Amino acid sequence: MTDIAHIEAAAARLAGHALRTPLLGSAFLNDIAGRRVWVKAECLQHTGSFKFRGGWSAVSALTPNQREKGVIAYSSGNHAQGVALAAQRHGAPCVIVMPGDAPRLKIANTRDLGAEVVLYDRERENRDAIGARIAAERSLTLIKPYDEVEVIAGQGTCGLEIAEQATEHRIRQADVIIPCGGGGLTAGVGLALESRAPGLRPRPAEPEGFDDTARSLASGEVCRNARLAGSLCDAIVTPAPGALTFPINRRLCGPGFAVTDDEALQAVALAFTRLKIVLEPGGAVALAAALFRPDQIEGDDVIVIASGGNIDAGLFASALSRFGG
C-alpha cells in the first residue's frame, strides 16, 4: 500500500524531471464561485498532464533489467503519454494499449514519443486482458494507470506541492477538488495532504453518468458504471474505483461531485479566457465543480486540480465558441 514514505521517495526521483506547477487565481472565477478559487495547473506538466509524475515514478523504480525488456501501459491518452515519455528518457521500449475512440491528439502524441500503440474497442474488448497478454508474450512490465503503488506515489507529489503552496498563501482549511477516474491522483494527493496539510480535504470530481467513485464513497462499497463510453471527459472514464485506490479514498475523501459535459466545457472556456491555460474536459471537472456546485462547498477557499490539457483543436474551438463570451 502506498504511504507518505513512497510519495517522498517518488518526489526525490522526480526532482529535476517533473515541473513544479503553479497555483493560479482569478478574481473573475472567485466571483462565480463565491469564494477564492485556486487552480493547480497540472495541464502545464510535461506531456500536458499530471500523469507524467506517476509514469516517471513507476519507470524510475524498475530494475535495469526490467527497463531493458520494456514496459506496457493501457490508457485513453494521458497515462499513455506520461509512461511513454518516461520510458523514452530511460531508454526503455514501450507499448501502449489505447481505446480506438481516444482523442487523435493523444494517440498521435503517444506515437511521437516513441511508443508502439495498440488500439482496442473500449465497449467490446477488455484492456486489462489485452495488456496482460502482450506483457506475458513480450516479458514487459505492466504499469497500470492507477492501481499501482509507485504510480499513486508519483501522483502524490502533486499533493506535496499543493501543501507547500497552500502554506505560502496561508490557506489552512479548504476542499481540494480532484478530477477522478480510477482514483490514483485522488489517493496520492489525499495521502500527501493527510501528512502535510491535514486541514485540506480531498474531494473527487467526475462526469455525470460516470461518477462511480462518488457513488462508491456514498455507499461505502465499490459501484461500477453502467457504461464504459459516452462522455467528453474521456480521460477519467473508468469502469469502477481501483482496488488499491478506493480504500484510501474511502478513508480520506469528502463527498464527490458529478458535473455535466457542458459544465466541463464551460470550465474549459473559462480556464482559457480567465487563466490563459488550456484544459481538456476531463481535466476541467474539478474547476466546473467549484464554479457550478458552490452550495456543496464550505469555506472561503477551494483548491482545484486542472489535471490535463490534451484536447483536440476542434473540441477546444467548440468550447470557446459556445462559452467563451
C-alpha positions in Angstrom: 0.0 0.0 0.0 1.3 3.5 -0.9 2.2 5.7 2.1 3.9 9.1 2.6 7.3 7.4 2.5 6.6 6.1 -1.0 5.5 9.6 -2.0 8.6 11.3 -0.6 10.8 8.7 -2.4 9.0 9.4 -5.6 9.5 13.1 -5.1 13.2 12.5 -4.8 13.3 10.6 -8.1 11.2 13.2 -9.8 13.4 16.1 -8.7 14.8 17.8 -11.7 12.5 15.9 -14.0 8.9 17.0 -13.2 7.8 20.6 -13.1 6.5 22.4 -10.0 3.3 23.6 -11.5 1.8 26.9 -10.4 -1.3 27.6 -8.2 -3.3 30.2 -10.2 -6.1 32.5 -9.2 -8.6 34.8 -10.9 -10.9 37.4 -9.4 -13.5 36.6 -12.1 -13.6 32.9 -11.1 -13.8 33.9 -7.5 -16.9 36.0 -8.2 -18.6 33.0 -10.0 -17.8 30.6 -7.1 -18.5 33.0 -4.3 -15.1 32.2 -2.7 -11.4 32.2 -3.6 -10.6 29.6 -6.3 -7.1 28.3 -6.5 -6.2 26.3 -9.6 -3.3 23.8 -9.6 -2.3 23.9 -13.2 -1.1 20.3 -13.9 -2.0 20.9 -17.6 1.4 22.7 -17.7 3.2 19.5 -16.6 5.3 17.6 -19.1 3.0 15.8 -21.7 0.2 18.2 -20.6 -0.9 16.2 -17.6 -0.1 15.1 -14.0 0.3 11.6 -15.4 4.0 12.2 -16.1 4.5 12.2 -12.3 3.2 8.6 -12.0 4.8 7.4 -15.2 8.3 8.6 -14.2 7.8 7.3 -10.6 7.0 3.8 -11.9 9.6 3.6 -14.6 12.4 5.0 -12.4 11.6 2.5 -9.7 12.1 -0.5 -12.1 15.3 -2.6 -12.1 17.7 -2.0 -15.0 16.8 -5.5 -16.4 13.1 -4.6 -16.3 13.7 -1.3 -18.1 15.8 -3.1 -20.8 12.9 -5.5 -21.5 10.4 -2.7 -21.7 7.1 -1.6 -20.3 3.4 -1.7 -21.3 0.5 0.5 -20.1 -3.1 1.0 -21.0 -4.7 4.4 -21.1 -7.1 6.7 -23.0 -4.1 9.0 -23.5 -2.6 10.9 -20.6 -1.1 7.9 -18.7 0.0 6.7 -22.1 2.0 9.9 -22.8 3.4 10.1 -19.3 4.7 6.5 -19.4 5.9 6.9 -23.0 8.0 9.9 -22.2 9.4 8.4 -19.0 10.2 5.2 -20.9 11.8 7.2 -23.7 14.0 9.1 -21.3 15.1 5.9 -19.6 15.8 4.2 -22.9 13.1 1.5 -22.3 10.9 0.0 -25.0 7.2 1.0 -24.6 3.9 -0.5 -25.7 0.6 1.4 -25.0 -2.9 -0.1 -25.3 -5.3 2.7 -26.1 -9.1 2.8 -26.9 -9.8 3.5 -30.6 -12.0 6.4 -29.6 -9.3 8.2 -27.7 -8.7 11.8 -29.0 -6.5 11.7 -32.1 -4.1 14.2 -30.5 -3.4 11.8 -27.6 -2.8 8.8 -30.0 -0.5 10.9 -32.2 1.4 12.3 -29.2 1.9 8.8 -27.8 3.3 7.5 -31.0 5.5 10.6 -31.4 7.1 9.8 -28.0 8.3 6.5 -29.5 5.7 4.1 -28.1 4.0 1.3 -30.0 0.3 2.0 -29.9 -2.2 -1.0 -29.8 -5.8 0.2 -30.3 -8.9 -1.6 -28.9 -12.7 -1.3 -28.7 -13.5 0.2 -25.3 -17.0 -1.3 -25.2 -16.3 -4.8 -26.6 -12.7 -5.6 -25.5 -11.0 -5.7 -22.1 -7.9 -3.6 -21.9 -6.7 -5.4 -18.8 -6.8 -8.7 -20.7 -5.1 -7.2 -23.7 -2.4 -5.6 -21.6 -1.8 -8.8 -19.6 -1.5 -10.9 -22.8 1.0 -8.6 -24.5 3.0 -8.2 -21.3 3.3 -12.0 -21.0 4.2 -12.6 -24.6 7.0 -9.9 -24.6 8.1 -10.0 -21.0 7.1 -6.4 -20.5 6.4 -4.8 -17.1 2.8 -3.6 -16.9 2.4 -0.1 -15.4 -1.3 0.3 -14.5 -2.8 3.8 -14.7 -3.9 4.0 -11.1 -3.8 0.6 -9.3 0.0 0.7 -8.9 1.8 1.7 -5.8 4.5 3.7 -7.5 2.1 5.4 -9.8 0.0 6.5 -6.8 3.2 7.7 -5.1 4.1 9.8 -8.2 0.7 11.4 -8.3 1.0 12.1 -4.6 3.9 14.5 -5.4 1.3 16.9 -6.7 -0.2 16.9 -3.2 3.1 17.7 -1.6 3.3 20.8 -3.8 -0.3 21.8 -3.0 0.5 21.6 0.7 3.5 23.8 0.2 1.7 26.3 -1.9 -1.3 26.4 0.4 1.1 27.4 3.2 2.6 30.1 1.0 -0.9 31.5 0.5 -1.9 31.0 4.2 -4.7 28.5 3.3 -5.2 26.3 6.3 -8.7 24.9 5.6 -10.1 24.1 2.2 -11.6 21.4 0.0 -9.2 20.2 -2.7 -11.3 19.0 -5.7 -9.6 16.5 -7.9 -10.6 15.1 -11.3 -11.1 11.4 -10.7 -11.1 8.3 -12.9 -9.6 5.3 -11.2 -8.6 7.4 -8.2 -4.8 7.4 -8.4 -4.4 11.2 -8.3 -7.1 11.5 -5.6 -5.5 8.8 -3.4 -1.9 10.1 -3.9 -2.9 13.7 -3.2 -5.1 12.6 -0.2 -2.2 10.8 1.4 0.2 13.7 0.9 -2.4 16.2 2.4 -3.1 13.9 5.3 0.6 14.1 6.2 1.5 17.7 5.2 -1.8 19.7 5.3 -4.5 17.9 7.3 -6.8 20.9 7.0 -7.1 20.3 3.3 -9.7 17.7 2.4 -9.6 15.8 -1.0 -12.9 15.5 -2.9 -13.2 13.7 -6.2 -15.0 15.2 -9.3 -16.4 13.1 -12.1 -18.6 13.4 -15.2 -22.3 12.7 -14.7 -23.2 9.1 -15.6 -19.6 8.0 -14.8 -19.5 9.0 -11.1 -18.5 5.6 -9.8 -16.2 7.0 -7.1 -18.8 9.5 -5.8 -21.4 6.7 -5.6 -18.9 4.3 -4.0 -18.0 6.8 -1.4 -21.6 7.4 -0.6 -22.5 3.7 -0.3 -19.2 2.6 1.3 -18.9 -0.2 -1.4 -17.4 -0.3 -4.9 -20.0 0.7 -7.5 -19.5 0.2 -11.2 -20.5 2.5 -14.1 -23.3 1.1 -16.4 -21.5 2.4 -19.5 -17.8 2.5 -20.5 -18.0 5.3 -23.0 -20.2 8.3 -23.9 -18.6 11.3 -22.1 -16.4 14.1 -23.5 -14.4 13.6 -20.3 -12.6 10.5 -21.8 -9.5 11.0 -19.6 -11.5 10.0 -16.4 -14.0 7.4 -17.7 -13.2 4.1 -15.9 -15.3 1.1 -15.0 -15.0 1.3 -11.2 -12.7 2.7 -8.5 -9.4 0.9 -8.2 -8.8 -1.9 -5.7 -5.8 0.0 -4.2 -7.2 3.5 -4.5 -10.7 3.1 -3.2 -9.8 2.1 0.4 -7.5 5.1 0.6 -10.2 7.4 -0.9 -12.9 6.0 1.3 -10.8 6.9 4.4 -9.7 10.3 3.3 -12.2 11.9 0.9 -15.2 14.1 1.4 -18.3 13.6 -0.8 -17.7 13.5 -4.6 -19.1 15.8 -7.3 -20.7 15.0 -10.7 -20.7 17.6 -13.4 -22.2 17.6 -16.9 -20.2 17.6 -20.1 -21.5 21.1 -20.8 -20.3 22.3 -17.4 -16.9 20.8 -18.1 -16.7 22.5 -21.5 -17.7 25.8 -19.9 -14.9 25.4 -17.4 -12.5 24.7 -20.3 -13.6 28.1 -21.8 -13.3 29.9 -18.5 -9.9 28.5 -17.8 -8.6 29.8 -21.1 -10.3 33.2 -21.0 -9.5 34.0 -17.4 -6.3 32.0 -16.6 -4.9 31.5 -20.1 -4.5 27.8 -19.7 -5.8 25.0 -21.9 -7.8 22.2 -20.4 -9.4 19.1 -21.7 -13.0 18.3 -20.4 -11.8 15.6 -18.0 -9.1 17.9 -16.7 -11.7 20.7 -16.1 -14.3 18.8 -14.0 -12.8 19.9 -10.7 -13.0 23.6 -11.8 -16.5 23.0 -13.0 -17.5 21.6 -9.6 -16.0 24.6 -7.8 -17.8 27.1 -10.1 -21.2 25.4 -10.6 -21.7 23.5 -7.3 -20.9 26.3 -4.8 -23.6 25.2 -2.4 -21.8 21.8 -1.9 -18.6 23.6 -0.7 -17.9 25.3 2.6 -15.2 27.9 3.5 -13.6 30.9 1.9 -11.1 28.9 -0.3 -11.3 26.0 -2.6 -8.4 24.4 -4.4 -8.9 22.6 -7.7 -6.6 20.5 -9.8 -6.6 21.2 -13.5 -5.3 17.8 -14.3 -4.8 17.8 -18.1 -4.8 19.9 -21.2 -4.7 17.4 -24.1 -7.8 18.5 -26.1 -8.4 18.2 -29.8 -8.4 21.5 -31.6 -12.0 21.1 -32.8 -13.4 20.4 -29.4 -11.4 23.3 -27.9 -12.7 25.7 -30.6 -16.3 24.4 -29.9 -15.9 25.1 -26.2 -14.7 28.7 -26.9 -17.4 29.3 -29.4 -20.2 28.2 -27.1 -18.9 29.5 -23.8 -16.0 31.9 -24.5 -18.2 35.0 -24.2 
